[in-house]
């Protein structure tokens, strides 16, 4: 085949060398706008699993990367004057320039043609190509040209970030949090070679603007970050490869997702790869991983399916989009955590709980997965958490899981943090709970949950979805609920609450207004609807 890769990033270069290795008869060209061996960027990261995958496909490339990368297992948090570390996470860091140089040399050794300092305007520039790989990045011109076919979904996120470097070397993946008079900043720092560390600074838009960074040039932004993180830099400076920019170097992350990944332009088959077709937030550092695994999967499909290009591309998309979506969702969770961390977590959580929240932010790492990664750290956290909940847990005693510690809300303490909320069963008679409800809710309470909620309970006859809905608008219903509550309290340690609901006309639109039982503070007597009066009369039953 005649193959042209537009864009000499990890995706295009790695696919080119894998396909040339698969069949030396392929005529493959990689077109790159930068000069040879003159790439930009700081460090990139990917997991040990990605390295294992690469080793299976081209051991020589994997060996070259392995001698150049920086490997670490630990994540370190600096927060509110504390430094905490957890191990077992397994990352590989390598300079983007170093990675691309390795891939470029391997391409040359295999006979791939590398064309530098050439701006590929369109796939139409290569009419002799059987296959055009659009690996031209997040702002892909090819994707833009065929937007109606590829149907990209591009979401710009609110946080601002600046991608910097430093000569301060960190021996773990560091997360650094600093508070200013306007809000929180966080830095993601990881060493990627023997002399340089990637240093990404991130903050919400309003905090960024409050500090005047929207008016700052690159030098001013770098100086601001150096002052803010001075204690962590320990005398080292921050470096930028964007000093040529006249405006701001602060960016907004763009999440890219495409409905269609390939297209036939009438002459050639065009397929998107890497950031051109999908992006993943740097909060979990998987953009390079996705690009490399795109290249591996498309090569696999050609190896296993021959040169039926339409079928290969269809199978390529089907195989990759599920894995990509899974990772994008995890990255989205992590990204959203960092977007709200200043208002939701930084000021509310103590350092120990903040660290746990940060480690599990993507929802890919569960409580028990943390135990596999770093059992000692997790047990220490569980012991701290149990003591915060009022349990006396000695050093030689295995602490309970946080789920099974008590929780106090105002004056109520539940024995554990398991909450059961049964679905609506529509088994009441004229709103009256009966023996069915006693058994239904009682059985759930005996199951050991700390807190039990009833099904939706209506506050008036015309607030129900069906005649079988449970209600609480008369004395008989009150007494029936009291029977259930007394059983729960008498036979278990569970607390029970009620879900009050209204499925009919809103009380504010009902006829039959009447004067309330008590005046407002200003002495006036308000008018309230009949359903609001019924709801108010149940208030003593709602917290038993």
C-alpha positions, 0 to 999 in steps of 0.5 A: 500500500501507499500510506501517508501519515499527516503529522509526525506525532506519536500516533503517525510515527508509531503506525508508520514503523509498525506497518513498515515492519509488518510489510517492507513493501509498503511505501510509507511517508510521514509528513511533519511541519517541524524540522528534523529532530526539532520537536516541542513539549515537555514530558509525557507519561503512560503506564507500565501496561502500555510499555508491555504492549509496545514491547510485543509489537516492536521490542527495539523501540521499547528497548530504546524508550526503556533506556530513556524513560524515568519510572516511578511508582509513587504519588506525592501530595503537598497540601496544607503544609503536609506531604503524603505519599502513596506507592504502587501506581506504576508510571513511565515518564519520557520527554516528548522530544526524546520519544519522537526522536526514538520513533523517528530513528526507528522509522528511518532504520526501517525505510519509512520516508520522513518529510520535515518542514512541510505543511500538509494542507489537505489529504488531496495533496497525496492523490496516490495514497491508498491510506491517509492517516490524519494524525495532525493533532487536536486542531486537525485540518483533515477532521475539520475538512470532513467535519460532516463525516467525522461529526466531531464533538468538541467541548472546551473546559473552563479551567486554565492551565499552562504547560511548563518545565523545571530543573527541580527533579521530583522522585514521584508524581507530585500534586502541589496545591497552593491557596491565594487570596482569590482561590486555589492553584494546583500543579502536576509535576513529574520528572521525565529525564535526568535533568527536567520535570514537567510542571503543569499549573492549573486553576479555575477561570475566575481565579485566573482572571482575578490575578490578572493572568488574562492580561499577562504575557508568558514571562509574567505568567511564568514569574507568577507561578515561580512565586506561587510555588517557590517553596516546592521549586527550591530555588529552581526556575520554571521554563517555557517553550512558548516564550515566542507567543505574544499573548497568553500561554494559558490554555483551556483543555478541549475534549475531542470525540468523533462519531466516525473515524474514517472516510473515503474521499473518492481516491484514498481512505482517510482515518483519524488517529491520536488527538485528531479523533480523541483527547484525554485530560492530562489529569490521568496522563493518557493522551500518548497512551491512546495514540500509541494504542491506536497505531497498534490496533490499526496495525493489528487489523491489517495483519489479521484481516489483510488489505480490505481497507474498508473492513479494516477501518470499520473493525479498527473503530469498533475495537478502539472506540470502546477502550477510548470511551472508557478511558475518556470517561475516567479522564473526564471524572479526574478533570471534573475533580480538578475543576471543582477541587478548590470550592468542593474539597480543598477547604472542606477536607482534612489532608488525609481524606483529601489524599484519598479523594484525589487518588480515587478521582477517576473512579478507575481506582477503587478502595480495594484496588488501592489496597493492591497498590499500597496496602500500608498506606490504605490501612493507615488511612482506614485507621485514621478514618475510623478514629475520626468516626469515634472508634478506638482502633489500636495499632495492632488491630485491623481497622474497619472499612470506612463503609462500616464506621458510624456517621453522625449527622446533627444529632443522629448517629447511624452505625454504618454508611450503608444506605438502602432506598427501596423502590416504590412497590405500589402496595398501599391501600388508599395510601395506608401502609400495611403488613407488606410494608412492615415486612418489606422495610423491616427485612431491609433494616435487618439486613444491616444497613445504617440508614433506610429510606421508605419509598416515595410517600405522598402528602395528599390523595391527589399527589399520588402517581397510582392508587397504590402509592403510600401516603401520609395525610391522615392519622391512620397512615401516621399510625401505620408508619409509626408501627413500621418505624417502631419495628425497625428501631426495636429489631435493628440499629438502623435509622429510618427516614421518609421520602416525601413526594408530590406527583400531582398538581403543585400545591401552589396551583391548587384551589382551597387556600386557607390561613396557616396555623402560625403568623410570619415574623412580621405578624402577617398570616400567610395563605397556604395550600391544602397540600402544604398544610398536610405536608406540615402536619407530617413533619414530626414523623419525618425524622424518627 
